[in-house]
């Protein structure tokens, strides 16, 4: 039987590295999924996983035993991912400026747009979803991922990301609006068939 | 009857409507509203299905732990140096003073006091700025290693480019870590410049690690693997590092003899460059 998170955390707080190892092993894949959805690429998500556990380890003393370890860790992971996403966006924007100035190498257009005829619908949908998500601010993206993929309540999300409730809701509304804008046109014929008998 | 906005439907979909019964009744009574909700539901479900996450192997947790462990070494392995009399008001100056690298904090030499500290501060600040600037501008970019891998060059030329770029990368990384290992502080230390520097090095390190793995240089790849957690920690850490964390970093560097290994490998790469 698995040892309870709370017991492991208590041991980890007392300096038991093995207890912390069990928690790392138990939660790594879950944290990777969250980070990947916020960040959108594997390497950055791997970084976020490492960084999340580092921060958790450094904050062991501040963990409130009444809290759920998983919730606490997801909170650290979401904030870490938001920070990494901001850095990535800054870096990308610097690179794009550099390309505009003619001092760098332009990204190959073919990889971004291989031509609609060769794409399966599912690939197009995935691309559209990724495109819509990448248009969101890091905070909007994190809020949407936590609500839509992780099933966290808006109140929990606002607590985790330090947002007011109205701002948390607006972040999710904007994300959904962007997704609808890109996805609904792909489903028009099907929608019509279903809605109009 | 209340008109429902898209926002109300979104909240209903997520089970967060203020009055879900009211929304349900409105949906049942209005085909137009029901169609709007259907479209929304389909979009959100499609979005959920259309964003697959790459699978991690079962051993993933153990792999994360293996990489993480070196960075979790017990903290405060070495005691903080006790402040000298009258040093309190010079705290902000001492934190910028850089000393020659030594293997153990206990054997560290103390720098001169008084005006010497001002000089140390100025020199350190200038040095960090200059090195940070040069690091980003003058040294080869990671693209070179990637280009070297892409087959546009002969095998010998590829090896030469790889060796040269990795040697430069190690040299830059060693400088960064040495700067931090030698920085003395009893307060907090502003490392925003080093953090930016580590961020650039981290991206390059990942690429070089893969290149050296593919290029049949496992020892080099293993060294870059050891280096990565330190760069990761600096790149994603706070812009100020506390004295305790700095001592901890130094202790871990010493424990793994990372700087020593980097120097040895750099010398070997230098020889390789001459022979290639």
Interface residues (C-beta under 8 A of the other chain):
Chain A: X17 X20 X21 X24 X25 X26 X27 X28 X29 X32 X33 X36 X37 X42 X43 X47 X49 X50 X51 X53 X54 X57 X80 X83 X84 X87 X91 X105 X122 X125 X126 X128 X129 X130 X132 X133 X147 X148 X149 X153 X154 X169 X172 X173 X176 X177 X179 X180 X183 X184 X187 X191 X194 X195
Chain B: X6 X7 X10 X11 X14 X16 X35 X38 X39 X40 X42 X43 X44 X46 X47 X48 X50 X51 X52 X53 X54 X56 X60 X61 X62 X63 X64 X65 X67 X68 X69 X71 X72 X143 X199 X202 X206 X229 X232 X233 X236
